[in-house]
């Protein structure tokens, strides 16, 4: 649970109990941002009680928010001592020039103990990250027509990354990933791409010249095939990423402005009634690694990734 309140001129954020990275966490934590607007005094205080257990992705997200607040607002940030040491012991900060590629040893991922949080700028840095992600995904899954699948993923994931800084006035975005081990020995890749620039609702609203939408939310419009606010783009970023993640039995969350989109186990939810306003766009997706029950292939006629169960003929 997260409690946010104003004490004198300070913003106090208190964490207690189990705090997991999910839509509930995102809805609660984004209430910070409206409180920061036009604030030129006071402090941001982050504390947790002894019962608090924050998962690693939550800690990485909090680290990202602290980085943004430090760069954007002229208010100091204070963390309780135990909170500070846990945060600093979980997340390390890097520039894009310091990006470290994922290592493999005997076809197994060499995991880092911490979460690497990157502040990236420009095409060269995001291409390096995208190529590394595609290598990770294709090396840990069964792929047919490898070259075509790699090209598809590079186009799809690449457009997500490039959208981040194309719509961002300062031409930068934040990126962090985490590879988790589950109790059933499964490994999952969590990826977060965050830009603090224009929001999806604002971009779509301006592009459509404030016309009324048939869709419930602006993010819903942006996730439809062919819909894009970029001149010369096919609008394949979000729709095709959505398709790929669904085929991979993963999950996707998009937070932008006052809208939240989520897809988990094929169930899609659009919400534009969020209290608060996220000042940019945050995209998080989770996919399973080493999923050897499926064969991934590129469907050229529909321009999508398709899967089928692996048979003896494939071995």
Secondary structure, DSSP 8 states (H G I E B T S, - for coil): -EEEEEETTEEEEEE-SEE-SSHHHHHHHTHHHHHHTT--SSEEEEEE-TT-EE-HHHHHHHHHHHHHHHHH-S-EEEE-HHHHHHHHHHEEEEEGGG----EEETTEEE--SSEEEEEEEHHHHHHHHHHHHHHHHHHTEEESSHHHHHHHHHHHHHHHHHHHHHT-TTSEEEEEEEEEE-TTS-EEEEEEEEE-SS-HHHHHHHHTTT---SSSSHHHHHTSTT--SSTT--S-HHHHHHHHHHHTT-EEEEEEETEEEEEETTEEEEE---SS-EEEEEEEEEEEESEEEEEEEEETTTTEEEEEE--GGG-
